[in-house]
Amino acid sequence: MATTSLPLPLAATAPRMTPRNNARRRLLDRRLVGQLVRYSVIGVSSTVFQLGLYLVLRDVLGPLTANLIAVVVSTVANTTANMAITFGIRGRRGAGRHQAKGLLLFALSLGLTSGALSLLGVVAPNAPQSAELVVLAAVNTLLAVGRFALLRGWVFRADTPPRGGQRVMPVWPSE
């Protein structure tokens, strides 16, 4: 007689929710919410700083050069603030690696913001500076979600703490 095996229901193969697992999940949820709040405050502050710097430099250097300088300066400040405040990483060891990875994210940000400004220049060549600011703010808002995920899961990953540095608040709970 031939037998067939039927897959077990997902609930039968999933880890059981024990009090310990529930506590881990709640801890992860609290950490994630806290990180999102801190990241959002830093992100809004960085965006306001970036837009202000852009406005100061725009008339002197033109939109693309002003954007380049504003994105570089705000990205370094943003990465440093997120490293310490959002993800709780202290110490100088590993800071160069974190900034290097942050600068890769900068390249993405610069490409998208410069591309958006260039597209605006083609679509509406006489657009006012306020339109440029709206475009930059919109692109930065879209970039924020992906940037948080990359900062959390790649740049400041908990399984590679900086040597000599101290992790004040782990990014992921220990298993």
N, C-alpha and C positions, 0 to 999 in steps of 0.2 A: 504494500500500500504506500502510495506516495504521500509525503507530508509537505505541507507548505508552512512556511513561517510567516506570521503576520507581524508587522512592526508594532512594537509596544506604543501605547499612547505616550505623547510627549511628557505628560505629567509623571509617568512611571520612570522615565529616564532622566528627568531633570533633577538637579540636586534638591534634597528636601530642605524646606524652610525651617530650620531649627532656630531657637532663640539666638544662638550665636550668629547664624547667617543673617537673621533679621537685624541684629545689632550692627553687623558690618555694613549692611545695605543702608541703614539709617545714617551711619557715620559717613559713608560715601556720599549720600544725598546731601548731608549738611556741608561736607567739604566742597562738593561741587557747587552748591548754592552760594556758599561763601566766596569761592573763587570767582564765580560768575559776577557777583556783586562788585567785588574788588576790581576785577578785570573791566567791568563796565565803567566804573568811576575813573579808572586810569585811562581807558579808551576815550571817553568823552573829553577828559582833560587834555589828552594828547591831540585829539582832533581839533579842539579849540586852539591849542598852541600852534599846531601845524597850519591851520587856516589863518591865524593872526600873523605868523611869520611869512606865510605866502603873500598876504596883503601888503606887508611892509616891503617885501622884496620885489613884488610883481612889477611895479612901475619902473623900477630901476633896472631889473635884469630880464624882464619878459616873463611870460607865464611858465614856460617849461623849465628854465633855469631856477626860477623862484620855487617851483614845485620840487625840483631835485633837492635843493638845499633844505627846504622845509621838511620833506619826507626823510632825508638822512638824519637831520637833527632830532626830529620827533620820534623816529624809529629807535634810535639809540636810547633816548630818554625813556620811551615806552618799554623797551625790552628790559632795561635796568630796573624800572619800577615794578614791572610784572614779576621779574625774577625774585625780588625781595618781598614785595607786598602781597601779590596774588599767590605765588607758589612757595613762599617762605624759604627761599634759598639764601643763605648767608655765606660770607667768605669770598675771597678773591679767586680761589682755585676753581677752574671751570668757567669763569666769567668770560674769558676770551672765546671759548667754544660756544657758549650761549650767545654771545654777541655775533659770532660768525653765522650761526644758524639764524639768528634774528635778522642779520643782513641779507640772508637768502630770502627771507620773507619780505624784507625791504625791496628787493629786486622785483618781486611780484607786485608789491604795492606801487612802486614807482612805474612799472610798466602799465598797470591798469589805470592809475591816475593820469599819467602822461597821455596814454591812449585816449582816455575820455576827454581830456582837455583838447587834444588835437582834433578829435571827432567834433567837438563843440565848435572849434574854429572853422571846420569845413561846413558844418550844417548851419551855423549861425555866426558868420565872420564878425559881425558887429555886436555880439552878445556882451552885455555889461558884466562887470566884475562880479556882481551878485549872482549871475548865472554860473560863472566859473566856480564860485563858492558852493552853490547848490550841487553842481556836478561832483566836486571833490568830496563834499559831505556824503552824498549818496554812495559814491564808490567806496569810501571808507567804511560806511555802515555795512555794505555788502561784504567787504573784506573782513570785518570784525569777527563774524561767526567762524569762518575758516581759520583765521589767525588764532583764535582761542583754542580750537581743536589742535592745531599744529603746535602751539606753545605748550599746551598741556601734555600732549602725547608724544612729541618729538623733541622740542627744544629743551624743556625742563623735565624730562622723563625721570621718574623716581628711581628706576633701577640703575641709573648712572649718576649718583650724587657727586658733587664736586669734591675732589680730594682736599682735605684740610678744611673744607667748608662744613657748615652744620646746617642740616635741613631742619627747620623749625616746624614745618607742617608738611607731612608727606602729601604728594600729589595723589597717589593711589594708596589705599589701605593695604597693609601687608597681609599676605594670604597665609 
